[in-house]
């Protein structure tokens, strides 16, 4: 597929996907969602990719939300289908086996905030703005915001954000646990890439096992979570990367992980 609304670059184990509709503040429309889904499928199949970075083009926005010009024309049935499409695509992002970092360079509102929430953690420019302002349009978040936000920052804080539609600065977002770290705009992508490089240097089997175990355990009781962890630990130990990692430790050298999910 030829992309017109996103850009995708890959190298050294890192995929960087940029939402690229700067004149529309990178708003999510049907075309962008289709391209995003296609890109995720390619990333999923590429054994060389160990980490994904998401960001937005231009200086103003990560993703400023869903495209209102498209939403305003929807019938109730059309709205349900549009929400289902957005939920499905963003769900694929969260289900991606490899870690995903959101590098939020500006507005992350509505669907943009929901996109960032589906990543494993968020780095933000000090100019970033977060919010779920759908209530001000007479609707509610439809791409997973009512479900992922309370799981991350707690129900009461999520309710306040959603009921008021209030925007949060990067500092406010960090204070409530929405954002991990804040950087100057010109330093954001370098910082995200530095962390991505650190992650990409690890074994893919263990990275994927760690992400899966964390995500599954969050929705389980402690005993079930520990059982999930035991099984994943045992499977990791059978991998080529575990052999390399333990061997390198015993030989007092730096490990070179080359294994994939099927090794």
KESE-15955 format. One record per residue: residue in one letter; x, y, z of N, C-alpha, C, CB in turn. Coordinates in steps of 0.02 Angstrom, whole numbers, plus 32768, in hexadecimal, padded with zeros to 4 digits. Glycine has a CB too. Example, Ala and Ser with C-alpha at 12.3 -4.5 7.8 and 13.67 -1.06 7.14 Angstrom:
a82947EE4818682677F1F818682947F5B818682357F2081C4s82827F90816282AC7FCB816582858002818A82C07FE2811E
# end
This chain:
x802A7FC48000800080008000802C803E80007FD08001803Dx8019806F7FD7803B80B07FD6801A80DC800A803980D17F8Fx804280F680398026811E806F80258168805E804F811380AFx7FEC8187806D7FE581CF80627FDA81F480A47FAB81DD8033x7FC781D080D87FB681F081187FE581DC81517F7081DF812Bx801281AE81448045819B81758087819381528031815A819Ax80BD8193817980FF81838160811C814D818C812D81C2815Ex813E811C816F815B80E5819581A380DB8180813380A4818Ax81D080DD81B1821780CE81A5822C809881D58243810E81AEx825A806D81BF8272803581E882BD802F81E2824F7FF381D4x82DE8020821983268015821883408007825E8349805181FBx83727FDC826283947FCB82A183637FB282D683B9800782BCx832F7F8D82BF82FF7F7082ED82C87F9F830383237F588329x82C77FDC82E98297800F82FE826B802382C382BB804D831Cx822A802382CC81FB803E829B81E1808182B681C0800C828Cx81E280B4828C81C680F5829F818C8105827181FD812D829Cx8151810C828D8115811B826780FE8162827880DD80E78275x80F8818B824480E681D1824D80A281DE822E811B81FF822Ex807381F782558033820C823A803E824B82127FFE82188273x8028824B81D3803F827F81A4800582A18180806E82618171x7FDB82C381A77FA882F0818C7FAE833481AF7F5F82D28194x7FE8835581A97FF5839081D27FC283C981C8803983AA81C3x7FA683D0818C7F75840581817F3583F881A77F65840C8136x7F2783B981B77EEC83A681DE7F00839382257EC7836B81BDx7F3D83A9823A7F588398827C7F59834D82877F2F83BB82B3x7F65832882517F6C82DF82527F2D82BC826B7FA682CC827Ex7EF382DA82607EB482BD82777EA8827982577E7982EC8266x7E88824D827D7E7B820982677E3D8207823B7E7281DA82A3x7E4681F181FD7E0C81E481D27E11819C81B97E0A82168195x7DE1818881907DDF8142817A7E1D812E81547DA28137814Dx7E36815A81297E72814A81017EAE8140812F7E80818180CEx7EB8816D815E7EF18167818B7EED812681B47EF581A381BBx7EB1811581CC7EA980D881F47EB8809A81CA7E6280D48210x7EA4809B818B7EB28062815F7EFD805B81537E8E806A811Cx7F1F809381487F678091813D7F8B807B817D7F8180D68126x7F74809381B57F92808281F57F8C803782017F7180A9822Ex7F51801B81F47F467FD381FC7F747FAB81CF7EFD7FC081EDx7F7D7FC181927FA97F9F81637FF17FA1817B7FA47FBE811Cx80077FDB8194804B7FE281AD80567FB581EA8059802C81BFx80267FB28217802D7F87825180347F3E823D7FF07F908280x800F7F2A820A80147EE481F3805A7ED681D97FDF7ED681BDx80767F0681B480BA7EFD819B80ED7EFA81D380CC7F35816Cx80E57F24820581127F24823F810D7EE2826581027F5F826Ex80D07ECA826C80C47E8B828F80E97E51826D807A7E7B8291x80ED7E52822B810B7E1A820681577E2181FF80ED7E1781C1x81727E5C820E81BA7E68820481E07E52824381C77EB381F4x82037E1A823F82277DFF827882607E2D829082437DBB8267x82787E59826482B17E848276829D7EBE82A382D27E9E8238x825C7ECE82A782467F0882CE82397EF4831682067F2782AEx82577F19834482517F0A838B822C7F3F83B282947F0083A9x82237F7A839582017FB183B981E47FE1838582317FD683E9x81AB800083978188802F836C81848073838F814180168359x819280A8836A818780ED83828150810C835881C98118837Ex811E812A837A80EA8150835880F4819B836580A3813A836Ex80ED81C4833280F0820D833C80C7822E8305813A8226833Ax80C282718308809B829682D780C782C682AF806382BC82F9x80B382D5827280D98304824980C5834C825A80CE82F781FEx80F1837A824B80E483BF825B80F583CF82A4809B83D0824Dx80EC840D82B680FF842482FA80C4842983298121846682F5x8087841F830F804C842E8339802B83F08357801A84528311x802E83B7833480038380834A8024833C83437FC383818323x801783118373802082C9836F7FE682AF8346802482A683B7x7FAB82B083637F6B82A6833F7F3882CF83657F568259833Cx7F1882FF83437EEB832D83657EA58310836F7EE6836C833Ex7E9B82D0835C7E5A82B083677E41829083277E2782E3837Fx7E048278832A7DE4825E82ED7DCF829982C27DA7823182FFx7DC9828D82817DB882C382527D6F82D6825A7DC782AC8209x7D62831282757D1E832882847CF5833082457D20836B82ABx7D158342820E7CEF834A81CF7CD1830781B97D1C83668198x7CF282D181CB7CD9828E81BB7CA4827981EE7D12825B81B8x7CB28286822E7C84827282637C408294825C7CA2828182A7x7C4182D382497C0482FB82467BD182E082137C1583438235x7BE782B881E47BBB829D81B07BA0825881C17BDF829B816Ex7BB5823B81F97BA581F582087B5E81ED82237BD681D9823Ax7B3D81B9820D7AFF81A3822C7B11817B826B7AD3817881FAx7AE1816B82977AF1814282D17B12810082BE7AB2813482F9x7AF980DF828A7B1880A182747B5E80AD82597AED807F823Ex7B6680E382347BA880F5821A7BD8810582527BA3813081EAx7BBE812782867BE8813782C07C0080F882E37BC2816482F1x7BD480C782E97BE7808983097C1D806582E27BAA805B8311x7C16806582A07C49804682757C8B806B82797C308043822Cx7C8880AE827B7CC480D6827F7CE880C982C17CB481228278x7CC280C682F87CE080B883397CFE8071833A7CAB80BE8371x7CDA8042831B7CF37FFE83197D357FFB82F37CC07FCF82F9x7D38802082BB7D76802182947DAF803D82BD7D6C80498254x7DA3807682DD7DD7809483067DED8067833F7DC080D68322x7DBD804883617DCD801B83987DF67FDF837F7D8E800383BAx7DE37FC483467E067F8B832B7E4F7F9C831B7DE37F7182ECx7E597FD582F97E9C7FE782E57EC87FF883217E9A802382B4x7EAD801F83507ED38030838B7EDE7FF283B77EB0806783B4x7EAE7FC483B67EB77F8483D87EF17F5D83BC7E787F5B83D4x7EFA7F60837A7F337F3D835A7F757F5B83727F2F7F42830Ex7F767F9D837C7FB27FBE83967FC27FA383DC7FA8800B8398x7F907FA184077F9C7F89844B7FB07F3F844B7F5E7F948477x7F947F19841D7FA27ED1841B7FE47EC183F87F697EAD83F7x80047EF283DB80447EE783BA80757EC683EA80617F2A839Ex80977E9283D480C27E6C840280FC7E94841B80DB7E2E83DFx81157EC383F381507EEA8406813C7F29842C81797EFD83C8x816A7F468453815C7F858476814F7FBE844581957F9784A4x81217FEB845981118026843281178064845D80C980218413x813A80968444814480D68467811F810C8442819080E7846Dx80F68134846680D7816F8449810481AB8457808F817A8465x811C81CB84228144820984298115824284178185820883FBx80F4825E844980BF828F843E80DC82D58438808A828C8477x80D982F083FC80FA832F83ED80CC836C83EF8119832A83AAx808B836283FB805D839B83FC801983838416805583BA83B6x7FE4839883F47FA18385840A7F96833984057F6C83AA83E1x7F80831C843C7F6B82D5843C7F2582D6845B7F9D82A68465x7EF582E584317EB082EF84497E8382B9842B7E9783358436x7E4F82A684507E1F827684377E428237841F7DF7829483FEx7E39822683DF7E5781EA83C37EA381EA83C87E4381E2837Cx7EC1822583CA7F0A822983D27F20821384177F22826F83C4x7EFB822984497F088214848E7EFC81C984947EDD823B84C0x7EC781B184757EB7816A84777EEC814184547E72815C8457x7F09815B841E7F40813A83FC7F7D8134842A7F53816083BBx7F8E816B844B7FC7816B84797FBC813B84B47FD481B18494x7F7E813784CC7F6E810B85047F7980C184F37F2681148519x7F7480B084B37F7E806A849E7FC8805884987F5A805E845Cx7FF4808A849C803C807C849C8052806584E2806480BA8485x808F804C84E780A68032852780BB8069855680E08002851Cx80D480A0853C80DF80DB856680E681188539811E80D38592x80E28153855880DF81928533811881BF8547809C81B5853Ex813E81D88516816C820F851E814A824C84FE81B3820084FEx81528287851D812F82C28504815C82FE84FD80F582D28532x8150832584CB816C836884C6814D839484FC81618387847Fx817283C68513815583F38545811E841F8527818C84208563x8113841A84E680DC843D84C680A0840F84BA80F3845B8484x80A583D084CE806F83A184C3803183B384ED8086835984D4x7FF783A584D17FB783AF84F37F8E837084EC7F9183ED84D5x7F74835885257F4D831A85257F058328853A7F6D82E78555x7ED6830185207E91830985357E6282DC850F7E7C8350852Dx7E2882D1852D7DF082AE850D7DB582DF850E7DDF82698531x7DB2830D84DD7D82834384DE7D3F833384BC7D9F837F84BEx7D3182F484AF7CF682E284897CB582FB84A97CF282978482x7CB4830084EC7C788315850F7C62835A84F97C848314855Bx7C92838384E37C8283C784CB7C6083C684877CC183F184C9x7C63838D84657C41838684257BFF8360842C7C6E836183F3x7BED8350846A7BAF832C84767BB582E1846D7B7B83458449x7BF482C7846C7BFE827F84657C2F8269849C7C1A826D841Dx7C47822B84977C79821184C67CB381F484A07C5981DD84F5x7CEB81E684C07D2281C4849D7D09818284807D5C81B784CDx7D1F817384427D06813884217D3B8107840A7CDF814C83E7x7D7C811884167DB280ED84007DD680CD843B7DE3811583D5x7DB380C484737DD180A184AB7DE380CC84E77E0C807D8495x7DD7810D84E37DEC813A85197DCA812D855B7DDF817F8504x7D89811B85597D66810F85997D7E80D085BB7D1B810A858Cx7DA280A585987DB9806685B47E04806785C57DAC802D8584x7E2D808285997E75808285A67E8B80B885D77E9B808A8564x7E6C80F285D47E83812886007E7A8117864A7E5C816885F1x7E4180FE86617E3B80ED86A87E6A80B586BD7DF580DA86B8x7E7A808986907EA9805386A17EEF806E86AC7EAA801E8669x7EFE80A7868D7F4180C486937F4680F586CD7F5480E68653x7F15812286D47F1C815887067EE98152873F7F14819B86E5x7EBD8120873D7E8B811987717E488135875B7EA2813B87B1x7E13811987777DCF812A87617DBD8173876E7D9D80FE8782x7DCC818D87AA7DB781D087BB7DD78205878F7DC581DE8803x7E1881FF87837E3A823087597E22822A87107E878225875Cx7E1681EC86FA7DFC81E386B67DB7820286AE7DFA819886A4x7D8D81F986E07D4A821786DE7D4E826386DA7D218201871Bx7D7A828087007D8282C986FF7D9682E086B97DB682E08733x7DC782BE869B7DDD82D286587DA482CB86257E1882A78642x7D80829386287D4D828585F67D0F82B086017D39823C85F7x7CFA82BA86407CBE82E1864E7CC7832B863E7CA982DA8697x7D05834586497D11838C863E7D2B839B85F77D4383A68671x7D4A836985D77D6A837585977DA883A0859C7D3983948568x7DC183A885D97DF983D585E57E3A83BC85C57E0483DF862Fx7E6183EB85AB7EA383DB85907ED783DB85C87EB6840D8558x7F0983B085C17F4083AD85F17F8183BF85CF7F4483688612x7FAA83E685F17FEE83F285D8801883B385E2800E842F85FCx805283B285C5807F837985CD80918370861780BF838285A3x809C83A7863A80AD83A386818073838586A880C083E8869Dx8036839C869B7FFC838086BE7FF2833786AE7FBD83A886ABx7FFE8324866F7FF782DF865A802A82B2867D7FFE82D8860Ex806682CC8686809A82A686A98089829E86F380DF82C886A2x806C82D18710805B82CF8758802882988768803F8312876Ex7FFD828887387FC9825587457FDC821187277F86826B8728x8019820B870D803081CB86F5801F81BA86AD80158196871Fx800781EC86887FF781E08641803581E186167FC682168628x8066820B862980A48213860480DF81FC862F80AD825D85EEx810F81DA8610814B81C58634817E81FC863C816A818A8610x818F821D860381C48250860481B1828985D58208823185F0x81CD82C485E481C0830185BC8203831A85A2819B833885E6x820383328563823F834B85448231838C851E825D83168514x826483B28511825D83EB84E4824B83D0849F829F841584E0x822583F68477820E83DC8436824683C1840A81EA84128411x827E83E4840A82B583D083DE82DA839283F982E6840983D6x82CC837E843682ED8344845482C18306845783048356849Ax8281830E8447825182D78451826382998429820C82EE843Ex826D829F83E88278826483BF82BC824483CE827482768375x82EE826D83DF832F825083F28328822684318363828883FCx8300823F846082F6821A849E82CF81DA849282D0824584D1x829B81DE8468827481A28458829F816F8434823781B5842Cx82C98187840682F5815983E2832A813A840F8317817D83A8x83438161843F83748146846E8356810C8496838E817E849Dx8319811684AE82F880E084D382E880A684A582B880FB84F4x82D280B5846882C38080843883018057842882A6809E83F7x833A80778421837880538414838A8025844E83B280858407x837F803C848B838C801384C6835F7FD584C58381803C8507x831F7FDF84B482F07FA884B083027F79847682A87FC284A7x83137F96843D83227F6D8401835F7F41840B832C7F9A83C5x838A7F52843B83C47F29844883B67EEB847183F77F52846Bx83777EE4848783647EA984AF83487E73848183307EBD84E5x83407E37849D83257E00847682DB7E09846883307DBE849Ax82C77DFA842B82817E05841882527DD6843E82787DFB83CDx82667D988449823A7D69846D822C7D8184B3825A7D24846Fx825F7D9A84D582557DB0851A822F7DF3851C82987DB8853Ex823B7E1F84EC82147E5D84E981CA7E4F84E2822D7E8984AFx81BA7E2384B281747E1384A581557DEE84E1816E7DE88466x817B7DC2850181627D9F853B81557DCE857581937D688551x81827DFF857E81797E2F85B4813B7E5A85A881B77E5D85B9x81317E71856B80F67E9A855C80B67E71856580F97EB58514x80B57E34854B80797E0B855080697DFA859980827DCB8528x809C7DEA85C080927DD9860680787E14862E80D47DBF8624x80957E4F8622807D7E8B864480347E9A863380A97EC78631x80247E9985F27FE07EAB85DE7FAD7E7885F57FDD7EB18592x7FBD7E3885F17F8E7E0586077F867E0686537FA57DBF85F0x7FBD7E1286767FBB7E1286BF7F937E4B86DC80007E1486DAx7F917E8386B87F6A7EBD86D07F207EAE86D57F767EF986A3x7F087E8086AE7EC17E6F86AD7EB27E2D86D17EA87E6A8665x7EE27E1886FC7ED97DD987207EE87DE3876A7F077DA28703x7ED47DB387947EE77DB587DA7F307DA287E07EBB7D868805x7F4E7DAC881A7F967DA288237FAA7D5A88147FAB7DB58869x7F857D2A882D7F977CE488237F987CD287D97F677CB68848x7F667CEA87B37F647CDD876B7F9D7D0187487F217CF4874Ex7FAB7D3F875D7FE27D64873F80257D41874A7FE57DA9875Cx802F7D268785806E7D03879380747CC3876980727CF187DDx803C7CA2875D803C7C678732804E7C7A86EB7FF77C448734x80327CB186D380437CCA8690808E7CD9868C801A7D0A867Fx80A97CF786C080F07D0886C2811B7CC986C081007D318700x81097C9686E781307C5886E881347C3886A381117C28871Ax80FA7C34868280F87C15864081237C3C860E80B07C108627x811D7C7F861181437CA885E2818E7CA385EF812D7CF185E6x81A17CA1862F81E87C9A864282047C59862681F07C9B868Ex81DE7C23862D81F57BE2861481FE7BE285C881C57BAB8629x81CE7C0185A581D37C04855C820F7C2F854681937C21853Ex821B7C65856A82557C8F855A82967C68856182577CCD8588x829B7C40859582D87C1B85A282E97BEA856A82D47BF785E5x82B67BD6854582C07BA7850D82D57BCB84CD82827B7E8501x82D67C0E84CE82E37C338491832D7C39848282C47C798495x833D7C48844383827C54842E839F7C90845283867C5E83E2x83777CC3845D83907CFE847F83A37CF084C8835B7D35847Dx837F7CC484E983917CB2852E83D47C8E852F835B7C86854Ex83E07C6484FF84207C4184FA84587C7484EF841F7C0D84C0x844B7CA584C3847D7CD984B684887D0484F484677D04847Bx84527D18851484587D44854E847C7D24858884147D5A8565x846B7CE78599848C7CC585D184D47CB385BE84667C8585E4x84DE7CA0857F85227C90856985507CCD856B85217C748522x85367D068555855D7D438556856F7D58859D85377D7B8533x85407D4F85CB854D7D60861185857D36862C850E7D58863Bx85837CF5862085B67CC7863A85FA7CD3861985A07C7F8630x85F87CEA85DA86367CF785B5864E7D3F85BE862C7CE8856Cx86297D6685E6863B7DAC85F586417DD685B5867C7DAE861Cx860F7DD1858A860C7DF9854D85C67E15854586217DCF850Fx85BF7E458517857E7E62850985567E3384DD85857EA884E8x85167E2684EE84EF7DF984C484DC7E19848284B17DE284E9x84D67DF0844F84BD7E05840D84807DDC83FE84F57DFD83D6x84467DFA840784077DD583FE83F27DD783B583D07DF4842Bx83E97D9D839883D67D98835283977D6D8349840F7D7C8328x837E7D4F837E83467D22837A83057D47836E83417CFA83B8x82D37D23835582917D3E834A825E7D1A8375827C7D398300x821E7D26836781EA7D07838F81E57CBC838481A67D288380x81FD7CA4834C81F57C5D833C82337C34834981E17C5582F4x82667C53836882A47C2E837582A17C0983B782E07C5F8375
# end
